[in-house]
Amino acid sequence: MLLYLSNYLSQFDASFSVFDYITIRAVFGALTALIISFLIGPKMIKRLNISQLSQPVRDDGPKSHFIKAGTPTMGGAMILLSVSISTILWSDISNVYIWIILFVITSFGLIGYIDDYRKIIKQNSDGISAWTKIFWQSFVAIIAAIWLYYLAEDSNATSLLIPYVKDVMIPLGIFQIFVSFIFIIGFSNAVNLTDGLDGLAIMPTVLVGGALGLFAYVAGNMNFSSYLDIPYIEGAGEIFVFCAALSGAGLGFLWFNTYPAQVFMGDIGSLSIGAALGVIAVIVRQEIILAIMGGVFVVETLSVIIQVASFKLTGKRIFRMAPLHHHYELKGWEEPKIIVRFWIITVILVLIGLASLKIR
C-alpha cells in the first residue's frame, strides 16, 4: 500500500524512490511487524488473562507442565495481526503471491482459532476433532494448490527442484497440486506438533522464514536466479517482504513467549505460520530445502508417526513420549536446554539449506 504512496511522492522528491527496492521494504516490514507485536502484546496478554482464555494442560503430559496451567493461549493472533498489517503496508498488494499467502495464513489461523476456542470452552486439550480439522485444512490447501498450479507459466513452476546438484528437476505436471497440498498441510501440522515448549516453535519459524525470504528474493530476480542457476519466478521476490514481516512478528512474539512464557501461541498461530512456510516453499520451488531447514519440525512429526505406528504394531513405545521434545523432558533435560539446543540445530540446518544456493 505504501509502495503506491511512495511512487506518487517520488514525483516531487526522488528520495522516495528508495522504496521501490524490495530489500528496503523488507527491512521496514520486519521492523513494523516487530513494533506492532511490542505494542499490542501486553494489551492482548492482559485481555486474554482477564477473559481466562488459557489452554488446559494435558493430563498425560510431563508433570513439569502442570505449573503452566492458567497461562493464556491464542497469542498467535498477535503474529497474524502483525504480519498481515505489515505485509499489506509494505508489499506490492497487486502481487498475486502475496494474496495467496495471506489467504492461506488467515484461513489456517481461523481453523486454529476455532480449535483453540473449543479447547478453552470445553476445558480439555482435544479441541475440534482431528478429522474435522484435517477436512478444513485440506479444503484450504487444495484451493491454494490449484491456484498456484494455474498460475504456472512454464514447466519450472511445476517441477521439483533437487538441491545441491546442477540442472536436475523432476517434472510433476498436475501432480504438483498433490505436492503443494502435502507441504502446506504437512508443515502446518508439523509446527503445531513442535509448539509444546516455550519458544520452541517460533524461533525456528523466524530462522526458516527468513531463509525462505532470501530464496524468494533470489528466485524473483532474473540476474541472481540466472547466476545461481535456480528457477526464475516472476513476482516471487515480493514474498521477501512477507517473510521479513513474519520474522519480525515472530521475534516480537518470542519476547512474550520465551521461557517462562507469558502467553502461548495456540493453534491459531502454529497452524497458520506452518502453512505459510509450506506455501512459500512451493511458490519458490524449494520444497526439499524447506524439509532440510525445517528439520526440527520434520523430526518432531516423524517421532509422533513412529511412536503411534510402533505402539499399534508391537504394543511398545520407541520414545518415552512424543513429540520428541517431551521424550527429552522425561529423560530429565531442563526445558530451556531442550529449547536452545533445538534452536542451535535449526541454525545449522538453515545454513546447510542456504549453502544450496552455491553448491551445485
C-alpha positions as CSV (number, residue, x, y, z in Angstrom):
1,M,0.0,0.0,0.0
2,L,2.8,2.4,1.0
3,L,4.5,1.5,-2.3
4,Y,1.9,3.3,-4.3
5,L,2.2,6.3,-2.0
6,S,6.0,6.4,-2.4
7,N,5.7,6.1,-6.1
8,Y,3.4,9.2,-6.1
9,L,5.6,11.2,-3.8
10,S,8.7,10.3,-5.8
11,Q,7.4,12.7,-8.5
12,F,8.1,15.5,-6.1
13,D,11.1,14.1,-4.3
14,A,13.3,11.4,-5.9
15,S,14.4,10.1,-2.5
16,F,11.0,8.4,-2.1
17,S,12.0,6.0,-5.0
18,V,14.2,4.1,-2.5
19,F,11.0,2.2,-1.5
20,D,11.0,0.7,-5.0
21,Y,13.7,-1.7,-3.6
22,I,12.3,-4.9,-2.2
23,T,15.1,-5.1,0.4
24,I,14.3,-1.7,1.9
25,R,10.6,-2.6,2.1
26,A,11.5,-5.9,3.7
27,V,13.6,-4.2,6.4
28,F,10.7,-1.8,7.2
29,G,8.3,-4.7,7.0
30,A,10.2,-6.6,9.7
31,L,10.5,-3.5,11.9
32,T,6.8,-2.7,11.5
33,A,5.7,-6.2,12.5
34,L,8.1,-6.2,15.4
35,I,6.9,-2.8,16.7
36,I,3.2,-3.9,16.3
37,S,3.9,-7.0,18.3
38,F,5.5,-5.0,21.1
39,L,2.6,-2.5,21.1
40,I,-0.3,-5.0,21.1
41,G,1.4,-7.8,23.1
42,P,0.9,-6.5,26.7
43,K,-2.7,-5.4,26.0
44,M,-3.5,-8.7,24.3
45,I,-2.0,-10.8,27.1
46,K,-3.8,-8.7,29.7
47,R,-7.1,-9.2,27.8
48,L,-6.5,-12.9,27.5
49,N,-5.8,-13.2,31.2
50,I,-9.0,-11.2,32.1
51,S,-11.0,-13.4,29.8
52,Q,-9.4,-16.5,31.3
53,L,-8.5,-17.8,27.9
54,S,-6.0,-20.4,29.0
55,Q,-5.4,-23.8,27.4
56,P,-5.8,-26.9,29.6
57,V,-2.6,-28.8,30.2
58,R,-2.6,-32.5,29.1
59,D,-3.1,-34.9,32.0
60,D,-0.7,-37.4,30.4
61,G,2.0,-34.8,29.7
62,P,5.2,-34.1,31.7
63,K,4.5,-33.1,35.3
64,S,6.6,-30.0,34.9
65,H,3.9,-28.6,32.6
66,F,1.3,-28.5,35.3
67,I,2.7,-25.2,36.5
68,K,1.9,-23.8,33.1
69,A,-1.8,-24.1,33.8
70,G,-3.5,-20.8,33.6
71,T,-1.1,-19.3,31.0
72,P,-3.2,-17.6,28.3
73,T,-3.2,-19.0,24.9
74,M,-4.2,-17.8,21.4
75,G,-1.2,-15.4,21.4
76,G,-0.7,-16.4,17.8
77,A,-3.3,-13.8,16.9
78,M,-0.5,-11.3,17.7
79,I,1.6,-12.8,15.0
80,L,-1.2,-12.9,12.4
81,L,-2.2,-9.3,13.0
82,S,1.4,-8.0,12.9
83,V,2.3,-10.0,9.8
84,S,-0.9,-9.1,7.9
85,I,-0.7,-5.3,8.7
86,S,3.0,-5.1,7.9
87,T,2.7,-7.1,4.7
88,I,-0.3,-5.0,3.4
89,L,1.6,-1.8,4.2
90,W,5.0,-2.6,2.7
91,S,4.4,-5.2,-0.1
92,D,3.1,-4.7,-3.6
93,I,-0.5,-5.6,-3.0
94,S,-1.0,-6.2,-6.7
95,N,1.2,-9.3,-6.4
96,V,-0.9,-12.4,-6.6
97,Y,1.5,-14.5,-4.5
98,I,1.1,-12.1,-1.6
99,W,-2.6,-12.7,-1.6
100,I,-2.3,-16.5,-1.8
101,I,0.0,-16.5,1.2
102,L,-2.4,-14.1,3.1
103,F,-5.3,-16.3,2.2
104,V,-3.5,-19.4,3.5
105,I,-2.3,-17.9,6.7
106,T,-5.6,-16.3,7.5
107,S,-7.7,-19.4,6.7
108,F,-5.4,-21.7,8.8
109,G,-5.5,-19.1,11.5
110,L,-9.3,-19.2,11.6
111,I,-9.2,-23.0,11.8
112,G,-6.7,-22.7,14.7
113,Y,-8.9,-20.1,16.4
114,I,-11.9,-22.4,16.4
115,D,-9.8,-25.2,17.7
116,D,-8.3,-23.1,20.5
117,Y,-11.7,-21.7,21.4
118,R,-13.3,-25.1,21.8
119,K,-10.4,-26.3,23.9
120,I,-10.9,-23.4,26.2
121,I,-14.7,-23.7,26.4
122,K,-14.7,-27.4,26.9
123,Q,-11.6,-27.2,29.2
124,N,-9.8,-30.2,27.5
125,S,-6.9,-30.5,25.2
126,D,-8.9,-32.1,22.3
127,G,-10.5,-29.1,20.6
128,I,-12.3,-29.9,17.3
129,S,-12.0,-33.4,16.1
130,A,-8.9,-34.4,14.1
131,W,-11.0,-35.3,11.1
132,T,-12.8,-32.0,11.1
133,K,-9.5,-30.1,11.4
134,I,-8.0,-32.1,8.5
135,F,-11.0,-31.6,6.3
136,W,-10.9,-27.8,6.6
137,Q,-7.1,-27.7,6.3
138,S,-7.4,-29.8,3.2
139,F,-10.1,-27.6,1.7
140,V,-7.9,-24.5,2.1
141,A,-4.7,-26.3,0.9
142,I,-6.4,-27.7,-2.2
143,I,-7.7,-24.2,-3.2
144,A,-4.1,-22.8,-2.8
145,A,-2.5,-25.7,-4.6
146,I,-4.9,-25.4,-7.6
147,W,-4.5,-21.6,-7.6
148,L,-0.7,-22.0,-7.8
149,Y,-0.9,-24.7,-10.5
150,Y,-3.0,-22.5,-12.8
151,L,-0.6,-19.6,-12.2
152,A,2.4,-21.7,-13.5
153,E,3.7,-20.2,-16.7
154,D,6.3,-22.9,-17.6
155,S,7.5,-26.4,-16.6
156,N,9.9,-25.0,-14.0
157,A,6.9,-23.8,-11.9
158,T,5.6,-27.4,-11.8
159,S,8.8,-29.3,-11.3
160,L,10.5,-30.5,-8.1
161,L,14.0,-28.9,-7.7
162,I,16.7,-31.2,-6.5
163,P,19.2,-29.2,-4.4
164,Y,23.0,-29.4,-4.4
165,V,23.1,-30.8,-8.0
166,K,23.0,-28.8,-11.2
167,D,20.1,-28.7,-13.6
168,V,18.2,-31.6,-12.0
169,M,14.4,-31.0,-11.8
170,I,11.7,-33.6,-11.7
171,P,8.7,-32.6,-13.9
172,L,5.5,-33.1,-11.9
173,G,2.8,-31.6,-14.1
174,I,-0.6,-31.8,-12.5
175,F,0.9,-33.9,-9.6
176,Q,2.3,-30.5,-8.4
177,I,-1.1,-29.9,-6.9
178,F,-0.6,-33.0,-4.7
179,V,2.9,-31.9,-3.7
180,S,1.7,-28.5,-2.8
181,F,-1.1,-29.9,-0.8
182,I,1.2,-32.2,1.2
183,F,3.7,-29.4,2.1
184,I,1.0,-27.0,3.1
185,I,-0.8,-29.5,5.3
186,G,2.4,-31.2,6.5
187,F,4.2,-28.1,7.7
188,S,1.1,-26.7,9.2
189,N,0.7,-29.7,11.5
190,A,4.5,-30.1,12.0
191,V,4.8,-26.6,13.5
192,N,1.7,-27.4,15.6
193,L,3.3,-30.5,17.0
194,T,6.5,-28.7,17.7
195,D,4.8,-26.0,19.7
196,G,5.0,-27.7,23.0
197,L,7.6,-25.8,24.9
198,D,8.1,-22.0,25.5
199,G,9.6,-20.5,22.3
200,L,10.4,-23.9,20.8
201,A,8.4,-23.4,17.6
202,I,8.6,-19.7,17.0
203,M,12.4,-19.3,16.8
204,P,12.8,-22.0,14.1
205,T,9.9,-20.3,12.3
206,V,11.8,-17.0,12.3
207,L,15.0,-18.6,11.1
208,V,13.4,-20.7,8.4
209,G,11.0,-18.0,7.3
210,G,13.9,-15.5,6.9
211,A,15.9,-18.0,4.9
212,L,12.9,-18.7,2.6
213,G,12.7,-15.0,2.1
214,L,16.2,-15.0,0.7
215,F,15.3,-17.8,-1.7
216,A,12.2,-15.9,-2.7
217,Y,14.3,-12.7,-3.4
218,V,16.8,-14.6,-5.5
219,A,14.1,-16.5,-7.4
220,G,12.3,-13.3,-8.2
221,N,15.5,-11.6,-9.5
222,M,16.3,-12.6,-13.1
223,N,20.0,-11.8,-12.7
224,F,20.5,-13.6,-9.4
225,S,18.5,-16.6,-10.4
226,S,20.4,-17.0,-13.6
227,Y,23.8,-16.6,-11.8
228,L,22.8,-19.1,-9.1
229,D,21.1,-21.4,-11.5
230,I,17.7,-21.6,-9.8
231,P,14.3,-21.2,-11.5
232,Y,13.3,-17.6,-12.1
233,I,9.8,-17.0,-10.8
234,E,8.4,-13.6,-11.8
235,G,7.0,-11.8,-8.8
236,A,8.4,-14.1,-6.2
237,G,10.8,-11.5,-4.9
238,E,7.9,-9.7,-3.3
239,I,7.5,-12.7,-0.9
240,F,10.7,-11.5,0.8
241,V,8.6,-8.7,2.3
242,F,6.2,-11.2,3.8
243,C,9.0,-13.4,5.1
244,A,10.7,-10.4,6.7
245,A,7.4,-9.4,8.4
246,L,6.9,-13.0,9.6
247,S,10.4,-13.0,11.1
248,G,9.8,-9.6,12.8
249,A,6.4,-10.6,14.2
250,G,8.0,-13.9,15.4
251,L,10.7,-12.1,17.3
252,G,8.1,-9.8,18.8
253,F,6.0,-12.8,19.9
254,L,9.1,-14.5,21.3
255,W,9.6,-11.5,23.6
256,F,6.5,-12.7,25.5
257,N,6.7,-16.4,24.7
258,T,10.3,-17.0,25.9
259,Y,10.7,-19.2,29.0
260,P,8.8,-18.9,31.2
261,A,6.1,-17.9,28.7
262,Q,3.6,-15.1,29.4
263,V,1.4,-16.4,26.6
264,F,1.2,-19.5,24.4
265,M,0.9,-19.4,20.6
266,G,-2.0,-21.8,20.3
267,D,-3.2,-23.4,17.2
268,I,-4.2,-20.1,15.8
269,G,-0.5,-19.3,15.4
270,S,1.1,-22.7,14.9
271,L,-1.2,-24.0,12.2
272,S,-1.1,-20.7,10.2
273,I,2.6,-20.0,10.3
274,G,3.4,-23.6,9.4
275,A,1.0,-23.4,6.4
276,A,2.7,-20.2,5.4
277,L,6.1,-21.8,5.3
278,G,4.7,-24.6,3.2
279,V,3.1,-22.4,0.6
280,I,6.1,-20.2,0.3
281,A,8.4,-23.1,-0.3
282,V,6.0,-24.4,-3.0
283,I,6.0,-21.0,-4.7
284,V,9.8,-20.6,-4.8
285,R,10.3,-24.3,-5.7
286,Q,12.3,-25.1,-2.6
287,E,10.2,-27.8,-1.0
288,I,13.2,-30.1,-0.3
289,I,15.2,-27.2,1.1
290,L,12.2,-26.4,3.5
291,A,12.3,-30.1,4.7
292,I,16.0,-29.6,5.4
293,M,15.9,-26.2,7.1
294,G,12.8,-27.2,9.0
295,G,14.3,-30.5,10.1
296,V,13.3,-29.9,13.7
297,F,9.6,-29.7,12.5
298,V,10.1,-32.8,10.4
299,V,11.7,-34.9,13.1
300,E,9.1,-33.9,15.7
301,T,6.4,-35.1,13.3
302,L,8.2,-38.3,12.5
303,S,8.6,-39.0,16.2
304,V,4.8,-39.0,16.6
305,I,4.3,-41.2,13.5
306,I,6.9,-43.7,14.7
307,Q,5.5,-43.7,18.2
308,V,2.0,-44.4,17.1
309,A,3.0,-47.0,14.5
310,S,5.2,-48.8,16.9
311,F,2.6,-48.9,19.6
312,K,-0.2,-50.1,17.3
313,L,2.1,-52.8,15.6
314,T,4.1,-54.1,18.6
315,G,2.4,-52.6,21.7
316,K,5.7,-50.9,22.6
317,R,6.8,-47.2,22.5
318,I,10.0,-46.1,20.9
319,F,10.1,-42.8,22.8
320,R,9.2,-42.1,26.4
321,M,6.7,-39.6,25.0
322,A,6.1,-38.0,21.6
323,P,6.6,-35.4,20.1
324,L,10.4,-35.7,20.6
325,H,10.8,-32.7,22.9
326,H,8.7,-34.5,25.5
327,H,11.0,-37.5,25.3
328,Y,13.9,-35.4,26.4
329,E,11.9,-33.8,29.1
330,L,11.1,-37.2,30.6
331,K,14.8,-38.0,30.3
332,G,15.5,-35.2,32.8
333,W,16.6,-32.4,30.4
334,E,15.6,-28.9,31.6
335,E,13.1,-27.1,29.3
336,P,15.5,-24.2,28.4
337,K,18.2,-26.7,27.4
338,I,15.9,-28.5,25.0
339,I,14.7,-25.3,23.5
340,V,18.1,-23.7,22.9
341,R,19.6,-27.0,21.5
342,F,16.7,-27.3,19.1
343,W,17.3,-23.7,18.1
344,I,21.0,-24.4,17.5
345,I,20.2,-27.4,15.4
346,T,17.8,-25.2,13.3
347,V,20.6,-22.6,12.8
348,I,22.9,-25.4,11.4
349,L,20.1,-26.8,9.2
350,V,19.3,-23.3,7.8
351,L,23.0,-22.7,7.0
352,I,23.0,-26.1,5.2
353,G,19.9,-25.1,3.3
354,L,21.4,-21.7,2.3
355,A,24.5,-23.4,1.1
356,S,22.4,-24.9,-1.7
357,L,22.4,-21.5,-3.4
358,K,26.1,-22.1,-4.4
359,I,26.7,-25.8,-4.0
360,R,25.6,-27.4,-7.2
